[in-house]
Amino acid sequence: MVAERSAKIQKLVELGEAAHLLFRTKKVDREALLKLSQDIIDLEKTVNAPLGKLPPNRADGLCPNCGIACGGAAFCTGCGLNIDEFFTRPILVCRACGFMVAEEDVYCGICGSKREEQ
């Protein structure tokens, strides 16, 4: 996991350097930028997978927003999320990385991909 995080940081540095080059010279390889961006998305999938790629399950008794144990409560005592409302709304999943995306979100908060209509 540490190696993947280090690799992600290195790719972000490379992407930043390429963007800086664009502003200085207006000559940058678009394909190289797209490749670096995809590499970062792939690394984020690996790094974030242990955080819980699957949609939450009400039976586990954990708040789907902050992860603290709240048993069968209607509201989370940690963040105040209306748990009943959360589990009655449809749970959407990002097609790029597989993480949860709220219905009102346009972009995934993990990989930044634009959410497609599902």
Sequence and secondary structure as in RCSB ss.txt:
>XXXX:A:sequence
MVAERSAKIQKLVELGEAAHLLFRTKKVDREALLKLSQDIIDLEKTVNAPLGKLPPNRADGLCPNCGIACGGAAF
CTGCGLNIDEFFTRPILVCRACGFMVAEEDVYCGICGSKREEQ
>XXXX:A:secstr
 HHHHHHHHHHHHHHHHHHHHHHHHS   HHHHHHHHHHHHHHHHHHHGGGT S   GGG B TTT  B TT SB
 TTT  BHHHHHHS  EE TTT  EE TT SB TTT  B    
